[in-house]
Amino acid sequence: MQAVEVKEFGGPDVLEPREVPVPEPEAGQVLVQVAAADVMFLDTRLRSGWGTDFFAVQPPYVAGGAIGGIVAAVGPGVDPALLGIRVTARTVASGVGRGLPIGGYAEQALADADQLNRIPDGVTVEQATAVVHDGHTAFAAFERAGIRPGQQVLITAAAGGLGTLLTQLAHRAGAQVIAAARGDAKLALTRRLGARVAVDYSETGWTEQVLAATEGRGPDVVFDGAGGEPGDAALRITPADALFIGYGAAAGEFAGAAADEARERGVRVLGLYDLSIGNDSRARYAAQILELLATEELEVVIGQTFPLADAAAAHAAIEDRTALGRTLLRV
């Protein structure tokens, strides 16, 4: 079968399509005939050699941790009734307790049978694959925030896969959404999804626009998907008793330089690890988001798709910050 390997740490050009053996499912596993593979920002960071202290990956490895497709084979002890079912899943290596987002950029991939999400009628494989990771994080962050009608909610990297979901969820909850993104196309997207105010955080003085939109008080809740300087800037205008949830690093490292100072001011600062969830919550969130997609109450934004062999182009698009919403590989 064809797969895309990271042959060494480096730029997008180190992603190399090649033929590899078809994996065989072990006890409790299934083999998925992959139709779509999610491409995460984290995939690009790991490929560059970042984060090896936390993610024990060493080249060569097949990139990607989330897939969608059809169950093609089952391992010992797995119900054969699963054969032919449309599913999404994290790859075996990306499962709970393992956390390595690898093995997904391939024509076939292994997944744990008890971690499959059945795709309901009315939802495409691509739509379902695009929320395998973002859906869980969005619902965990949204639930943790406990947003109330009328609250001012700032979302950075609001035009990304996770940001677009949170923009819609906050808007549905009655919040006044302030979306921060980069460029006219991304700002227009956030407005369409429910943002009351959209600001370009690549421009000087963007935080002043946020303060003006909140009558000088600052946001009640911040969902920070940008990290880096935009994340630190958002922290500096977050008032005491407000909630700041940092889960991403689209603009650099996770926001942290201003975190201690913000806590001293009384800001509740949570990070990605504070959003960790167990299997029960993961299954519940998956069912909720797939139902919202099926009823068209929530939109998943898939900004661009690439053939499997063009995974390098997909990584380049994410790193160039030209990507809207989610990026997928077609298999």
SERO-4910 file (N, C-alpha, C, O; in steps of 0.05 Angstrom, whole numbers):
BEGIN
 pado doro    nc1    nc2    nc3   cac1   cac2   cac3    cc1    cc2    cc3    oc1    oc2    oc3
  Met    A     17    -24      0      0      0      0     18     25      0     41     24      7
  Gln    A      6     47     -8     21     72     -7     17     86     20     -5     87     31
  Ala    A     39     98     30     38    114     54     57    137     50     74    136     32
  Val    A     55    157     67     73    180     66     90    180     92     79    182    114
  Glu    A    116    177     89    134    176    112    149    202    115    156    216     96
  Val    A    155    208    140    174    229    147    201    215    147    207    200    165
  Lys    A    218    220    127    243    205    124    264    216    143    283    201    151
  Glu    A    262    242    151    280    254    170    266    280    179    248    289    166
  Phe    A    275    291    201    264    316    210    272    338    191    295    339    182
  Gly    A    253    356    185    260    378    167    234    392    157    214    391    170
  Gly    A    237    404    133    215    418    121    195    399    107    199    375    109
  Pro    A    174    410     94    154    393     82    166    373     62    154    352     57
  Asp    A    189    380     50    200    362     30    210    335     41    217    317     25
  Val    A    211    332     67    219    307     79    196    286     79    200    263     86
  Leu    A    172    295     72    150    277     69    152    262     42    152    274     21
  Glu    A    153    236     44    159    220     20    139    197     16    138    180     33
  Pro    A    124    197     -6    106    174    -11    123    150    -18    143    151    -32
  Arg    A    114    127     -7    129    102    -13    110     78     -7     90     81      6
  Glu    A    118     56    -18    103     31    -14    112     18     12    136     15     17
  Val    A     93     10     29     98     -3     54     79    -27     57     59    -27     44
  Pro    A     86    -47     73     68    -70     77     41    -61     90     40    -42    106
  Val    A     20    -75     83     -6    -71     95     -5    -81    124      3   -104    128
  Pro    A    -12    -65    144    -11    -75    172    -33    -95    177    -54    -94    164
  Glu    A    -28   -113    195    -49   -133    202    -60   -127    230    -45   -122    249
  Pro    A    -86   -126    232    -98   -120    258    -94   -142    279    -97   -165    273
  Glu    A    -86   -133    302    -82   -152    325   -108   -153    340   -128   -141    333
  Ala    A   -108   -168    362   -132   -171    379   -142   -143    387   -127   -126    397
  Gly    A   -168   -139    383   -180   -113    391   -177    -91    371   -185    -68    377
  Gln    A   -165    -97    348   -160    -76    328   -175    -81    303   -185   -104    297
  Val    A   -178    -60    287   -189    -63    260   -170    -50    240   -154    -33    247
  Leu    A   -173    -58    215   -158    -45    193   -178    -28    178   -199    -38    168
  Val    A   -172     -2    175   -190     16    161   -179     22    133   -156     29    130
  Gln    A   -196     19    113   -190     28     86   -194     58     86   -217     68     87
  Val    A   -173     73     86   -174    102     91   -184    117     66   -175    112     44
  Ala    A   -203    134     71   -213    152     50   -203    181     54   -200    196     35
  Ala    A   -199    188     80   -189    215     86   -172    214    111   -177    198    129
  Ala    A   -151    230    111   -133    232    134   -131    261    143   -128    279    126
  Asp    A   -134    266    168   -132    293    179   -103    302    179    -85    287    184
  Val    A    -99    328    173    -72    340    174    -73    361    196    -86    382    193
  Met    A    -59    356    218    -59    375    240    -34    393    240    -14    386    228
  Phe    A    -37    416    252    -14    434    256      8    419    271     31    423    266
  Leu    A     -1    402    290     18    386    306     35    368    287     59    364    292
  Asp    A     23    358    266     37    341    247     61    356    236     83    345    233
  Thr    A     57    382    229     78    397    218    101    403    238    124    404    231
  Arg    A     93    407    263    113    412    284    130    387    289    154    389    291
  Leu    A    117    364    291    132    339    296    150    333    273    173    325    277
  Arg    A    141    338    248    158    333    225    183    350    225    204    342    215
  Ser    A    181    374    237    204    392    238    224    384    260    246    395    261
  Gly    A    216    365    277    234    357    299    227    369    326    240    365    346
  Trp    A    205    385    326    196    398    351    183    377    369    170    358    360
  Gly    A    186    380    395    170    365    415    179    337    420    163    321    430
  Thr    A    203    330    414    211    302    418    213    294    447    213    271    454
  Asp    A    214    314    465    214    308    493    186    299    502    184    284    522
  Phe    A    166    307    487    138    299    494    127    277    476    111    261    485
  Phe    A    136    277    451    126    258    431    150    242    421    167    252    407
  Ala    A    151    217    429    174    200    424    173    189    395    171    165    391
  Val    A    175    207    376    175    198    348    203    202    336    217    222    342
  Gln    A    211    183    321    237    184    307    233    175    278    221    154    273
  Pro    A    244    190    259    242    182    231    257    155    227    275    149    241
  Pro    A    248    140    206    225    146    190    199    137    204    199    116    218
  Tyr    A    178    152    199    152    144    210    130    154    191    134    174    177
  Val    A    107    140    191     84    149    175     69    170    192     61    164    214
  Ala    A     66    194    181     53    215    196     23    212    198     11    195    184
  Gly    A     10    228    215    -19    229    216    -31    212    237    -25    188    240
  Gly    A    -50    224    252    -62    209    275    -92    206    274   -104    194    292
  Ala    A   -106    215    252   -135    213    251   -143    206    223   -133    217    203
  Ile    A   -162    187    221   -170    176    195   -200    172    193   -214    172    214
  Gly    A   -210    170    169   -237    163    164   -238    144    140   -223    147    121
  Gly    A   -257    125    141   -259    106    119   -278     84    125   -298     87    140
  Ile    A   -272     60    115   -289     36    118   -273     14    131   -249     10    124
  Val    A   -285      0    150   -271    -22    163   -267    -45    143   -286    -55    132
  Ala    A   -242    -51    138   -235    -71    117   -228    -98    128   -231   -118    115
  Ala    A   -219    -99    153   -212   -125    166   -213   -121    196   -210    -99    206
  Val    A   -217   -143    210   -219   -142    240   -199   -162    251   -193   -183    239
  Gly    A   -189   -155    274   -170   -173    288   -185   -193    306   -209   -192    308
  Pro    A   -170   -211    318   -182   -231    336   -199   -218    358   -191   -199    371
  Gly    A   -223   -229    362   -240   -219    383   -257   -195    376   -272   -185    392
  Val    A   -255   -186    351   -270   -162    343   -295   -171    327   -292   -189    309
  Asp    A   -317   -159    332   -342   -167    318   -340   -162    288   -335   -140    279
  Pro    A   -344   -184    272   -342   -181    243   -364   -163    231   -363   -156    208
  Ala    A   -385   -157    247   -406   -140    238   -396   -112    232   -409    -96    218
  Leu    A   -372   -105    242   -361    -79    236   -351    -77    207   -347    -54    197
  Leu    A   -347    -99    194   -336    -98    167   -355    -82    149   -379    -86    149
  Gly    A   -343    -63    134   -359    -47    115   -372    -22    127   -384     -7    113
  Ile    A   -369    -18    153   -381      5    167   -363     30    162   -339     28    163
  Arg    A   -377     52    157   -362     78    155   -355     88    183   -372     90    200
  Val    A   -329     94    187   -320    102    214   -299    123    212   -287    127    191
  Thr    A   -295    137    234   -271    153    238   -257    142    263   -270    128    280
  Ala    A   -232    148    266   -217    139    289   -190    153    291   -180    164    271
  Arg    A   -179    153    315   -151    159    317   -136    133    311   -146    111    316
  Thr    A   -112    136    301    -96    112    295    -89     98    321    -90    110    343
  Val    A    -81     73    319    -73     57    343    -52     72    359    -55     74    384
  Ala    A    -32     83    346    -10     96    360    -20    122    373     -7    132    392
  Ser    A    -42    133    364    -52    159    374    -73    155    396    -85    174    405
  Gly    A    -78    130    404    -99    124    423    -92    134    451    -70    143    457
  Val    A   -112    131    469   -110    140    497    -86    125    510    -84    101    508
  Gly    A    -69    140    523    -46    129    537    -21    126    519      0    120    529
  Arg    A    -25    130    493     -2    128    475      5    156    463     27    165    465
  Gly    A    -15    168    451    -12    196    443      8    203    422     18    226    421
  Leu    A     14    185    404     32    191    381     15    193    356      5    173    346
  Pro    A     12    217    345     -5    220    321      9    211    296     18    227    279
  Ile    A     12    185    293     26    173    270     10    150    259     -7    139    272
  Gly    A     17    143    234      5    120    221    -19    125    203    -30    107    191
  Gly    A    -28    151    201    -52    157    186    -50    165    157    -69    161    142
  Tyr    A    -27    175    149    -23    183    121    -18    157    104      5    153     96
  Ala    A    -38    142    100    -34    116     87    -61    106     75    -82    116     83
  Glu    A    -59     88     56    -83     77     44    -98     59     64   -122     56     61
  Gln    A    -84     47     83    -97     31    103    -83     36    130    -59     41    131
  Ala    A    -98     36    152    -87     42    178   -102     27    199   -125     19    196
  Leu    A    -88     22    221   -100      7    244   -112     26    264   -103     49    268
  Ala    A   -134     17    276   -148     32    298   -158     12    318   -163    -11    312
  Asp    A   -162     21    343   -174      5    364   -204      2    359   -217     22    354
  Ala    A   -214    -22    360   -242    -27    353   -261    -12    373   -282     -3    365
  Asp    A   -252     -9    398   -270      4    417   -267     35    417   -279     49    433
  Gln    A   -251     45    397   -248     74    395   -260     85    369   -255    108    361
  Leu    A   -275     68    355   -287     76    329   -311     94    333   -326     91    352
  Asn    A   -314    114    315   -338    131    314   -353    124    289   -342    129    267
  Arg    A   -377    114    291   -393    109    267   -402    135    255   -412    153    269
  Ile    A   -400    137    229   -408    162    215   -438    160    208   -446    141    194
  Pro    A   -454    178    218   -483    177    213   -490    184    184   -474    197    170
  Asp    A   -513    177    176   -523    185    150   -524    215    148   -530    229    168
  Gly    A   -518    226    125   -519    255    122   -493    269    128   -490    293    124
  Val    A   -473    253    137   -447    264    143   -426    250    125   -426    226    124
  Thr    A   -410    265    111   -390    253     94   -366    244    111   -362    252    133
  Val    A   -351    226     99   -326    216    112   -307    240    117   -294    241    138
  Glu    A   -306    258     98   -288    281    101   -297    298    125   -280    307    141
  Gln    A   -322    304    127   -332    320    149   -326    307    176   -316    320    194
  Ala    A   -331    281    177   -327    267    203   -298    266    210   -290    268    233
  Thr    A   -281    262    190   -252    260    195   -241    287    205   -223    288    222
  Ala    A   -252    309    195   -243    335    202   -248    342    232   -236    361    242
  Val    A   -265    327    245   -271    334    273   -261    312    293   -268    313    316
  Val    A   -246    293    283   -236    272    301   -220    284    324   -225    277    347
  His    A   -202    302    318   -187    315    340   -200    342    349   -204    346    373
  Asp    A   -207    359    330   -217    385    337   -244    384    352   -249    400    369
  Gly    A   -260    364    344   -286    362    357   -284    358    387   -298    370    403
  His    A   -267    339    395   -263    333    423   -253    357    438   -263    364    460
  Thr    A   -232    370    427   -220    393    441   -240    416    442   -242    429    463
  Ala    A   -255    421    421   -274    443    421   -296    439    442   -302    457    457
  Phe    A   -307    415    444   -328    410    463   -317    410    492   -330    419    510
  Ala    A   -292    400    495   -280    400    522   -276    429    531   -282    436    554
  Ala    A   -265    446    513   -260    474    520   -286    489    525   -288    504    544
  Phe    A   -305    484    507   -331    498    510   -345    490    535   -357    507    549
  Glu    A   -345    464    542   -358    455    566   -344    466    591   -357    474    610
  Arg    A   -318    467    590   -303    477    613   -308    507    617   -308    516    640
  Ala    A   -312    521    595   -316    550    597   -343    557    609   -346    578    622
  Gly    A   -363    540    605   -390    546    615   -401    573    606   -410    589    622
  Ile    A   -399    578    580   -406    604    569   -436    611    574   -453    593    571
  Arg    A   -441    636    582   -468    645    587   -476    666    566   -458    680    555
  Pro    A   -501    669    560   -510    689    541   -500    717    548   -501    724    571
  Gly    A   -491    731    528   -482    758    532   -453    761    539   -442    784    539
  Gln    A   -439    739    546   -411    742    552   -394    749    528   -401    742    505
  Gln    A   -372    764    533   -354    771    511   -333    749    509   -318    744    528
  Val    A   -331    736    486   -313    714    482   -294    720    459   -302    724    437
  Leu    A   -268    721    466   -247    725    446   -236    698    437   -229    681    454
  Ile    A   -234    694    411   -223    669    400   -200    676    382   -204    690    361
  Thr    A   -175    668    388   -153    673    370   -149    648    352   -156    626    359
  Ala    A   -137    653    329   -135    632    308   -163    622    302   -168    598    299
  Ala    A   -182    641    300   -210    635    298   -218    623    272   -240    611    269
  Ala    A   -202    625    251   -208    614    225   -196    586    221   -199    575    199
  Gly    A   -183    575    241   -173    548    239   -194    527    245   -217    534    250
  Gly    A   -187    502    244   -206    481    247   -220    482    274   -245    480    276
  Leu    A   -205    486    295   -216    487    322   -230    514    327   -251    515    339
  Gly    A   -218    535    317   -229    562    321   -256    565    308   -274    578    319
  Thr    A   -260    553    284   -286    555    270   -308    541    286   -330    550    286
  Leu    A   -301    518    298   -320    504    315   -327    520    339   -351    522    346
  Leu    A   -307    531    353   -312    546    377   -328    572    372   -345    580    388
  Thr    A   -322    584    349   -338    608    341   -367    601    339   -384    616    349
  Gln    A   -374    579    327   -402    571    324   -414    563    351   -437    571    356
  Leu    A   -400    548    367   -411    539    392   -416    563    411   -437    564    424
  Ala    A   -397    582    412   -401    605    429   -424    622    419   -439    632    435
  His    A   -426    625    393   -448    641    381   -475    628    388   -494    642    395
  Arg    A   -476    601    385   -501    587    391   -508    590    421   -532    589    427
  Ala    A   -489    593    438   -494    596    467   -502    625    474   -508    630    497
  Gly    A   -502    643    455   -511    670    460   -489    689    467   -494    711    476
  Ala    A   -464    680    463   -441    698    469   -437    719    448   -446    715    425
  Gln    A   -423    740    455   -414    760    436   -386    752    428   -367    756    443
  Val    A   -383    742    404   -358    730    395   -340    751    382   -349    765    363
  Ile    A   -315    753    391   -295    770    379   -274    751    367   -260    737    382
  Ala    A   -272    750    341   -254    731    327   -229    746    320   -230    767    308
  Ala    A   -206    734    326   -180    744    318   -167    724    298   -164    701    305
  Ala    A   -160    734    275   -148    717    255   -130    735    238   -125    758    244
  Arg    A   -120    723    216   -100    738    199   -110    739    170   -113    718    157
  Gly    A   -116    763    160   -123    766    132   -153    768    128   -169    758    144
  Asp    A   -160    781    106   -189    787    100   -205    762     97   -228    761    106
  Ala    A   -195    742     83   -210    717     78   -218    704    104   -240    694    108
  Lys    A   -199    702    123   -204    689    148   -223    706    165   -240    694    179
  Leu    A   -221    732    165   -239    749    180   -267    746    169   -287    745    184
  Ala    A   -270    745    143   -297    742    131   -309    715    139   -333    714    144
  Leu    A   -293    694    140   -303    668    148   -314    669    176   -335    658    182
  Thr    A   -299    681    194   -308    682    222   -334    698    225   -351    690    241
  Arg    A   -337    719    210   -362    734    211   -385    717    202   -407    717    213
  Arg    A   -381    702    180   -402    685    170   -410    664    190   -434    656    191
  Leu    A   -392    655    207   -397    634    227   -409    645    253   -415    630    271
  Gly    A   -411    672    255   -424    682    279   -409    703    295   -419    713    315
  Ala    A   -385    710    287   -370    730    302   -382    757    299   -389    766    276
  Arg    A   -386    771    321   -397    798    320   -375    818    311   -381    837    297
  Val    A   -351    813    320   -328    830    313   -305    812    304   -301    791    316
  Ala    A   -291    821    283   -268    806    273   -244    825    271   -247    846    258
  Val    A   -222    817    283   -198    834    283   -174    818    272   -172    794    276
  Asp    A   -157    832    259   -133    820    247   -110    822    267   -100    844    271
  Tyr    A   -101    800    278    -80    801    299    -52    804    287    -33    803    302
  Ser    A    -50    806    261    -24    812    249    -20    843    248      2    852    241
  Glu    A    -40    858    255    -38    887    254    -32    899    282    -42    888    302
  Thr    A    -17    920    282    -11    933    307    -36    945    319    -53    956    305
  Gly    A    -39    941    345    -63    953    359    -88    936    358   -109    946    364
  Trp    A    -85    911    351   -109    894    349   -123    891    376   -147    888    378
  Thr    A   -106    890    398   -119    886    424   -135    911    432   -154    909    448
  Glu    A   -128    934    422   -143    958    427   -171    956    415   -191    966    426
  Gln    A   -173    943    392   -199    938    380   -215    919    397   -240    922    399
  Val    A   -202    899    409   -217    881    427   -227    896    451   -250    892    459
  Leu    A   -211    913    463   -219    928    486   -242    947    478   -261    950    494
  Ala    A   -241    959    455   -262    977    446   -288    961    443   -310    971    450
  Ala    A   -286    937    433   -310    920    429   -323    911    455   -346    904    456
  Thr    A   -307    911    476   -316    902    503   -319    926    522   -320    923    546
  Glu    A   -321    950    510   -324    975    526   -303    978    547   -308    988    569
  Gly    A   -278    970    539   -255    974    556   -250    953    577   -229    953    590
  Arg    A   -269    934    580   -266    915    602   -248    892    595   -233    882    612
  Gly    A   -248    883    570   -234    859    562   -253    836    561   -276    838    570
  Pro    A   -244    813    549   -262    790    546   -267    775    572   -251    775    590
  Asp    A   -291    763    573   -297    746    596   -284    718    593   -276    706    613
  Val    A   -282    709    569   -270    683    563   -252    686    538   -259    700    519
  Val    A   -229    674    539   -211    673    516   -205    644    509   -196    629    526
  Phe    A   -209    637    484   -200    612    473   -176    619    455   -179    630    434
  Asp    A   -152    611    464   -128    619    450   -117    596    434   -105    578    445
  Gly    A   -121    597    408   -109    577    390    -84    587    377    -71    571    362
  Ala    A    -76    612    382    -53    623    368    -27    619    384     -7    611    372
  Gly    A    -28    623    410     -3    622    425     16    644    417      8    663    405
  Gly    A     41    641    425     61    661    417     54    689    426     41    692    447
  Glu    A     63    709    411     57    737    418     27    743    418     18    758    436
  Pro    A     12    734    398    -17    739    400    -30    728    425    -47    741    437
  Gly    A    -21    704    433    -32    693    458    -24    709    482    -41    714    500
  Asp    A      1    718    483     10    735    506     -5    761    506    -13    771    527
  Ala    A     -9    773    482    -24    798    481    -53    795    490    -63    812    504
  Ala    A    -65    773    483    -92    767    492    -93    764    523   -112    773    536
  Leu    A    -73    751    534    -71    748    563    -70    775    577    -82    779    598
  Arg    A    -55    793    565    -50    819    578    -76    836    580    -78    853    597
  Ile    A    -95    831    562   -120    846    564   -143    830    576   -166    839    576
  Thr    A   -137    806    586   -157    790    599   -159    799    628   -140    798    643
  Pro    A   -183    807    637   -186    818    664   -187    797    686   -190    773    680
  Ala    A   -184    807    710   -187    789    733   -214    776    733   -234    787    725
  Asp    A   -215    751    743   -239    735    744   -248    724    717   -268    710    715
  Ala    A   -233    731    695   -240    720    669   -226    693    666   -209    685    682
  Leu    A   -233    679    645   -222    652    639   -206    653    613   -216    662    593
  Phe    A   -182    643    614   -164    641    590   -157    612    586   -145    599    603
  Ile    A   -165    601    563   -159    573    556   -140    573    532   -148    580    510
  Gly    A   -115    565    537    -96    563    515    -92    535    506    -84    517    522
  Tyr    A    -98    529    481    -97    502    471    -81    499    445    -78    477    435
  Gly    A    -70    521    434    -57    519    409    -32    536    407    -26    551    425
  Ala    A    -18    533    385      7    548    381     10    555    351     32    551    340
  Ala    A    -11    564    339    -11    570    310      9    592    303     20    593    281
  Ala    A     15    610    322     33    632    317     60    629    330     76    648    330
  Gly    A     65    606    342     91    602    355     87    582    378     73    562    374
  Glu    A     99    587    400     96    569    423     70    574    438     58    595    433
  Phe    A     62    556    455     38    560    471     43    585    488     65    590    498
  Ala    A     21    601    491     24    625    507     33    618    535     22    600    547
  Gly    A     53    633    545     63    626    571     78    648    585     78    650    609
  Ala    A     90    666    569    106    688    580     89    706    598    100    717    618
  Ala    A     64    709    592     47    727    608     29    712    627     13    724    642
  Ala    A     31    685    628     12    669    643     14    673    673     -6    676    687
  Asp    A     39    674    683     43    678    712     32    705    721     19    707    742
  Glu    A     38    725    706     28    752    713     -3    753    712    -15    765    729
  Ala    A    -14    739    692    -44    738    691    -56    724    715    -76    733    725
  Arg    A    -44    702    723    -54    688    746    -52    706    771    -70    705    788
  Glu    A    -31    721    773    -28    739    796    -50    760    797    -58    770    818
  Arg    A    -60    767    773    -82    787    771   -109    774    776   -129    788    778
  Gly    A   -110    747    779   -135    734    784   -148    721    760   -171    713    761
  Val    A   -133    720    738   -144    707    714   -141    677    717   -120    667    726
  Arg    A   -162    662    710   -160    633    711   -148    624    684   -160    628    663
  Val    A   -124    613    685   -110    605    661   -109    574    660    -98    561    677
  Leu    A   -120    563    638   -119    534    634   -104    528    608   -104    544    589
  Gly    A    -91    505    608    -77    496    584    -89    471    572   -110    461    581
  Leu    A    -75    461    552    -86    438    537    -89    414    555   -108    398    552
  Tyr    A    -70    410    574    -72    387    591    -96    388    610   -106    368    619
  Asp    A   -105    412    615   -129    415    632   -155    407    617   -176    403    629
  Leu    A   -152    403    591   -175    394    575   -174    364    569   -190    354    554
  Ser    A   -156    350    582   -154    321    578   -180    307    585   -192    314    606
  Ile    A   -188    288    569   -213    274    574   -209    244    572   -190    235    559
  Gly    A   -227    229    584   -226    200    583   -243    189    560   -255    205    545
  Asn    A   -243    163    558   -258    151    536   -287    157    536   -299    161    514
  Asp    A   -300    158    559   -328    163    561   -335    190    550   -354    194    534
  Ser    A   -320    210    559   -325    238    549   -319    240    520   -333    254    505
  Arg    A   -298    226    511   -290    228    483   -313    216    465   -319    228    445
  Ala    A   -324    194    474   -346    182    459   -371    200    459   -385    203    439
  Arg    A   -376    213    482   -399    231    484   -395    255    466   -414    263    452
  Tyr    A   -372    267    466   -367    290    449   -369    283    420   -380    298    404
  Ala    A   -358    260    412   -359    251    384   -388    248    375   -395    256    353
  Ala    A   -404    235    392   -432    232    385   -446    258    382   -463    262    364
  Gln    A   -441    277    400   -453    303    399   -446    318    374   -464    329    360
  Ile    A   -421    319    367   -413    335    344   -422    322    318   -429    337    299
  Leu    A   -421    296    316   -431    283    292   -461    287    288   -470    290    266
  Glu    A   -476    288    310   -505    293    309   -509    322    299   -527    327    283
  Leu    A   -494    341    309   -497    369    300   -490    372    271   -502    388    257
  Leu    A   -470    357    262   -464    357    233   -486    345    216   -493    355    195
  Ala    A   -497    323    226   -518    309    212   -543    327    209   -557    326    188
  Thr    A   -549    342    230   -573    360    229   -566    387    218   -584    405    217
  Glu    A   -542    391    209   -532    416    198   -535    440    217   -538    463    208
  Glu    A   -533    434    243   -533    455    263   -504    466    268   -500    487    280
  Leu    A   -485    451    257   -457    459    260   -443    453    233   -449    433    220
  Glu    A   -426    471    226   -411    468    200   -382    462    206   -369    476    222
  Val    A   -371    442    193   -343    438    194   -330    450    169   -339    444    147
  Val    A   -311    467    173   -299    482    150   -274    466    141   -254    465    155
  Ile    A   -276    455    117   -253    441    105   -243    460     83   -255    461     61
  Gly    A   -222    474     89   -213    495     71   -198    484     47   -198    497     26
  Gln    A   -185    461     50   -169    451     28   -164    421     32   -161    411     54
  Thr    A   -163    407     10   -157    379     10   -135    374    -11   -132    388    -31
  Phe    A   -119    353     -5    -96    346    -23    -96    316    -27   -104    301     -9
  Pro    A    -87    306    -50    -83    278    -53    -62    268    -33    -44    284    -24
  Leu    A    -63    243    -25    -44    231     -6    -16    237    -14      1    244      3
  Ala    A     -9    234    -39     18    238    -48     28    266    -45     52    272    -46
  Asp    A      9    285    -42     17    314    -40     16    323    -11     10    346     -6
  Ala    A     22    305      8     22    313     36     41    336     42     36    353     59
  Ala    A     63    337     27     82    359     31     69    386     25     74    406     39
  Ala    A     52    387      4     38    412     -3     18    420     19     15    443     25
  Ala    A      6    400     31    -13    405     53      2    417     77     -8    436     89
  His    A     25    406     84     41    417    106     50    446    100     49    463    117
  Ala    A     58    450     75     67    477     67     44    497     70     49    520     78
  Ala    A     20    490     62     -3    508     64     -8    515     93    -15    539     99
  Ile    A     -6    496    111    -11    502    139     11    520    150      5    539    164
  Glu    A     35    514    143     58    531    153     58    559    141     68    577    154
  Asp    A     47    562    117     46    588    105     23    605    116     19    628    110
  Arg    A      6    592    133    -17    605    145    -38    613    124    -52    633    128
  Thr    A    -38    599    102    -58    605     81    -83    587     84   -103    591     70
  Ala    A    -81    567    101   -103    548    104   -126    559    120   -122    572    140
  Leu    A   -150    554    109   -175    560    124   -186    535    136   -186    514    123
  Gly    A   -196    536    160   -208    513    172   -190    489    173   -166    491    180
  Arg    A   -201    466    165   -186    441    167   -173    434    141   -183    441    120
  Thr    A   -151    419    142   -137    409    119   -138    379    119   -131    367    140
  Leu    A   -145    367     97   -147    337     95   -131    327     72   -126    341     52
  Leu    A   -124    301     74   -113    286     51   -134    268     41   -147    254     56
  Arg    A   -138    267     15   -156    248      2   -140    223     -5   -118    224    -16
  Val    A   -151    200      1   -137    175     -4   -152    158    -24   -144    137    -31
***
